[in-house]
Amino acid sequence: MTAHEIDYEIFGAEMQYVEIELDPQEAVVAEAGSFMMMDDGITMNTIFGDGSNQEKGILGKLFSAGKRILTGESLFMTSFLNDSSFGVRKVSFAAPYPGKIVPIDLTDYRGKFICQKDAFLCAAKGVTVGIEFSKKLGRGLFGGEGFIMQKLEGDGMAFVNAGGTLARKQLAPGETLRVDTGCIVGFTQDVDYDIEFVGGIKNTLFGGEGMFFATLKGPGIVYIQSLPFSRLAGRIVASIPRGGNSKGEGSILGSIGDLLDGDNRF
């Protein structure tokens, strides 16, 4: 194996975190900001690029960093190395929003898994985090993920985020699944991903589900999330009161309710 072998355990129900066990000289790489806690004896190091062992020289690192810019991620990743000689050490990473952490063993998927741009959380050192270009114009323009998605390559463990509840679908050859474009977490390399027009004037104008949905055609495995972060963020923004902070907005009492609870600012 080129990637480090790691053991892990996932804790929690709706706000999960993954705890990774590192033997001496084993390492894990993670997105900046996902770190939660670690044992003494683990060394943290910022990496320019994707952190894989396949990078060689400054040009390789610059190319890797450029790929991360295209996927909307930071130029840097963080490596956590068990630099102790006294056995196993643990490091934990937390999901950034409510949902599930999905463990992906790349050896089960012939060394490659494709996911949405902000899904990656962490992986064993040696896993490459790259980009997957869409070769279909319609998918790139209307597929919700644009022309670029992330691809995870190697023979180690990787972990991705899924918002809300997770669904795992095994598609038979030729079997097609239609999905909201924002609900895709990731899929295996043999799945044919495209977009399809919803159809119908009423559906398009008044259906509230957008003009397109994604079509995923087997064979392969697809992971679907029930609550994309973009949908959650949209609901939060829509619920912010306009023209001021009014806790009584939407209630029967309205402004009178603000007076009763002590908020008498007008």
C-alpha positions as CSV (number, residue, x, y, z in Angstrom):
1,M,0.0,0.0,0.0
2,T,1.1,3.6,-0.7
3,A,-1.3,5.2,1.8
4,H,-0.9,4.7,5.5
5,E,-3.1,2.1,7.2
6,I,-5.3,3.7,9.8
7,D,-8.0,2.5,12.2
8,Y,-10.9,4.7,13.1
9,E,-14.2,5.0,15.0
10,I,-17.1,7.4,14.3
11,F,-18.9,8.9,17.3
12,G,-22.3,10.7,17.6
13,A,-25.6,10.7,15.8
14,E,-26.3,14.1,14.1
15,M,-23.1,16.0,14.9
16,Q,-20.5,13.4,14.3
17,Y,-16.8,13.2,14.6
18,V,-14.2,10.6,13.6
19,E,-11.5,9.4,15.9
20,I,-8.4,8.0,14.0
21,E,-5.8,5.8,15.6
22,L,-2.2,6.3,14.4
23,D,0.6,3.9,14.9
24,P,4.1,5.4,15.2
25,Q,5.0,7.3,12.0
26,E,1.5,7.0,10.6
27,A,-0.2,10.2,9.5
28,V,-3.6,11.6,8.4
29,V,-4.3,14.7,6.3
30,A,-7.3,16.9,6.8
31,E,-9.0,20.0,5.6
32,A,-8.1,23.2,7.5
33,G,-10.6,23.9,10.3
34,S,-11.8,20.3,10.7
35,F,-9.5,19.4,13.6
36,M,-11.2,18.7,17.0
37,M,-8.6,17.2,19.4
38,M,-5.5,15.0,19.6
39,D,-3.3,13.1,22.0
40,D,0.1,14.2,23.1
41,G,2.9,13.0,20.8
42,I,1.1,13.9,17.5
43,T,2.9,16.6,15.4
44,M,0.8,18.9,13.3
45,N,2.2,20.3,10.0
46,T,0.7,22.5,7.4
47,I,1.1,21.1,3.8
48,F,1.2,23.1,0.6
49,G,-1.0,21.1,-1.8
50,D,-3.0,17.9,-1.3
51,G,-0.5,16.2,1.0
52,S,-0.1,13.0,-1.0
53,N,3.2,11.1,-1.2
54,Q,3.1,11.4,-4.9
55,E,4.1,15.0,-5.0
56,K,7.7,15.6,-6.1
57,G,9.4,19.0,-6.3
58,I,8.0,22.5,-6.2
59,L,6.2,22.1,-9.6
60,G,4.3,19.1,-8.3
61,K,3.2,21.0,-5.2
62,L,2.2,24.1,-7.2
63,F,0.1,21.9,-9.5
64,S,-1.5,20.2,-6.5
65,A,-2.3,23.5,-4.9
66,G,-3.8,24.8,-8.1
67,K,-6.2,21.9,-8.3
68,R,-7.4,22.8,-4.8
69,I,-8.1,26.4,-5.8
70,L,-10.3,25.1,-8.7
71,T,-12.4,23.1,-6.2
72,G,-12.8,26.1,-4.0
73,E,-10.7,24.7,-1.1
74,S,-7.7,26.3,0.7
75,L,-4.2,26.1,-0.7
76,F,-3.1,24.3,2.4
77,M,-4.0,21.1,4.2
78,T,-2.9,19.9,7.6
79,S,-1.0,16.7,8.4
80,F,-1.1,15.0,11.7
81,L,1.8,12.6,12.3
82,N,2.3,10.2,15.3
83,D,5.8,11.2,16.1
84,S,5.8,9.3,19.4
85,S,7.6,6.0,19.9
86,F,5.2,4.9,22.7
87,G,2.4,3.3,20.7
88,V,-0.9,4.4,19.3
89,R,-2.0,8.0,19.4
90,K,-5.5,9.4,18.5
91,V,-6.6,12.4,16.6
92,S,-10.2,13.5,16.0
93,F,-11.9,15.5,13.2
94,A,-15.5,17.0,13.4
95,A,-18.1,17.4,10.7
96,P,-18.8,21.1,9.9
97,Y,-22.6,20.8,9.9
98,P,-25.3,18.3,11.1
99,G,-25.2,15.0,9.2
100,K,-23.1,11.9,8.8
101,I,-19.4,11.2,8.2
102,V,-19.0,8.6,5.5
103,P,-15.9,6.3,5.6
104,I,-14.6,5.5,2.1
105,D,-12.2,2.6,1.7
106,L,-10.7,3.3,-1.7
107,T,-9.6,-0.3,-2.2
108,D,-13.3,-1.2,-2.4
109,Y,-13.8,1.2,-5.3
110,R,-10.8,0.3,-7.4
111,G,-8.8,3.3,-6.1
112,K,-11.1,6.2,-7.0
113,F,-14.2,7.9,-5.6
114,I,-15.8,11.1,-6.9
115,C,-17.5,13.6,-4.5
116,Q,-18.9,17.1,-4.4
117,K,-16.4,19.9,-3.9
118,D,-16.9,20.5,-0.2
119,A,-17.5,16.9,0.9
120,F,-13.9,15.9,1.8
121,L,-13.0,15.9,5.5
122,C,-9.8,13.9,6.0
123,A,-7.9,10.9,4.7
124,A,-4.9,8.6,5.4
125,K,-1.6,10.1,4.3
126,G,-0.9,9.1,0.7
127,V,-4.5,9.5,-0.6
128,T,-4.6,12.1,-3.4
129,V,-7.3,14.8,-3.4
130,G,-7.7,15.9,-7.0
131,I,-10.2,17.3,-9.4
132,E,-12.7,15.6,-11.8
133,F,-13.7,17.7,-14.8
134,S,-17.1,17.2,-16.3
135,K,-17.0,16.4,-20.0
136,K,-20.7,17.3,-20.5
137,L,-21.7,20.9,-21.1
138,G,-25.2,20.5,-19.6
139,R,-23.9,18.8,-16.5
140,G,-21.3,21.5,-15.9
141,L,-23.8,24.4,-16.4
142,F,-26.8,23.0,-14.6
143,G,-25.7,20.1,-12.5
144,G,-25.3,22.1,-9.3
145,E,-21.7,21.1,-8.9
146,G,-20.3,23.0,-11.9
147,F,-17.7,21.5,-14.2
148,I,-15.4,20.5,-11.4
149,M,-15.9,17.9,-8.6
150,Q,-13.3,16.3,-6.3
151,K,-11.8,12.9,-6.8
152,L,-10.1,10.8,-4.1
153,E,-7.5,8.4,-5.4
154,G,-5.3,5.8,-3.7
155,D,-5.5,2.7,-1.6
156,G,-6.3,4.1,1.8
157,M,-9.2,5.4,3.9
158,A,-10.9,8.7,3.2
159,F,-13.8,10.4,5.0
160,V,-16.5,12.7,3.5
161,N,-19.4,14.8,4.9
162,A,-23.1,14.3,4.2
163,G,-25.7,16.7,5.4
164,G,-28.8,15.3,7.2
165,T,-29.5,11.6,6.7
166,L,-27.4,9.5,4.4
167,A,-28.7,7.1,1.7
168,R,-26.5,4.6,0.0
169,K,-27.8,3.2,-3.3
170,Q,-26.4,0.3,-5.2
171,L,-27.3,0.8,-8.9
172,A,-27.5,-2.2,-11.3
173,P,-26.2,-1.9,-14.8
174,G,-28.5,0.5,-16.7
175,E,-30.5,1.4,-13.6
176,T,-31.1,5.1,-13.3
177,L,-31.7,7.3,-10.2
178,R,-33.0,10.8,-10.4
179,V,-31.8,13.1,-7.6
180,D,-31.9,16.8,-6.7
181,T,-28.6,18.2,-7.9
182,G,-27.6,19.4,-4.4
183,C,-28.2,16.1,-2.7
184,I,-25.3,14.2,-4.3
185,V,-22.5,13.4,-1.9
186,G,-20.5,11.2,-4.2
187,F,-20.4,8.1,-6.4
188,T,-18.0,5.4,-7.8
189,Q,-16.2,6.0,-11.1
190,D,-18.4,3.8,-13.2
191,V,-21.6,5.8,-12.5
192,D,-22.7,7.9,-15.4
193,Y,-23.6,11.3,-14.0
194,D,-25.7,13.7,-16.1
195,I,-28.6,16.3,-15.8
196,E,-32.1,16.1,-17.1
197,F,-34.7,18.9,-17.6
198,V,-37.7,18.6,-15.2
199,G,-40.2,19.2,-18.0
200,G,-43.6,20.9,-18.0
201,I,-44.4,24.6,-17.7
202,K,-46.0,24.2,-14.2
203,N,-43.2,22.1,-12.9
204,T,-40.6,24.5,-14.2
205,L,-42.1,27.7,-13.1
206,F,-44.0,26.7,-9.9
207,G,-42.6,23.4,-8.8
208,G,-40.0,24.9,-6.5
209,E,-37.5,22.1,-7.3
210,G,-35.6,23.9,-10.0
211,M,-35.4,23.3,-13.7
212,F,-33.1,20.3,-13.6
213,F,-32.3,17.2,-11.6
214,A,-29.4,14.9,-11.7
215,T,-29.5,11.4,-13.3
216,L,-27.2,8.7,-12.0
217,K,-26.9,5.6,-14.2
218,G,-25.4,2.4,-12.9
219,P,-23.5,0.2,-12.4
220,G,-22.1,1.6,-9.2
221,I,-22.7,3.0,-5.8
222,V,-24.2,6.4,-5.0
223,Y,-24.3,8.3,-1.7
224,I,-27.2,10.8,-1.3
225,Q,-27.7,13.4,1.5
226,S,-31.1,14.5,2.7
227,L,-30.0,18.1,3.7
228,P,-27.4,19.8,1.5
229,F,-25.6,22.6,3.3
230,S,-26.6,25.0,0.6
231,R,-30.3,24.2,1.4
232,L,-29.7,24.6,5.1
233,A,-27.9,27.9,4.6
234,G,-30.7,29.2,2.3
235,R,-33.4,28.4,4.9
236,I,-31.4,30.3,7.6
237,V,-30.9,33.3,5.4
238,A,-34.6,33.3,4.5
239,S,-35.6,33.2,8.2
240,I,-33.6,36.3,9.1
241,P,-36.0,39.2,9.9
242,R,-35.7,42.1,7.5
243,G,-35.3,45.6,8.8
244,G,-34.3,44.6,12.3
245,N,-34.0,41.9,14.8
246,S,-37.5,41.1,15.9
247,K,-38.0,37.9,18.0
248,G,-41.8,38.4,17.8
249,E,-41.9,38.3,14.1
250,G,-44.3,35.6,12.8
251,S,-46.1,35.3,16.1
252,I,-49.7,36.3,16.9
253,L,-48.5,39.0,19.4
254,G,-45.8,40.4,17.1
255,S,-44.3,43.6,18.6
256,I,-46.4,43.2,21.7
257,G,-44.6,39.9,22.4
258,D,-41.3,41.8,22.3
259,L,-42.6,44.2,25.0
260,L,-43.7,41.2,27.2
261,D,-40.3,39.6,27.1
262,G,-38.4,42.8,27.8
263,D,-37.3,43.7,24.2
264,N,-38.8,47.1,23.8
265,R,-36.4,48.5,21.2
266,F,-38.2,50.0,18.2
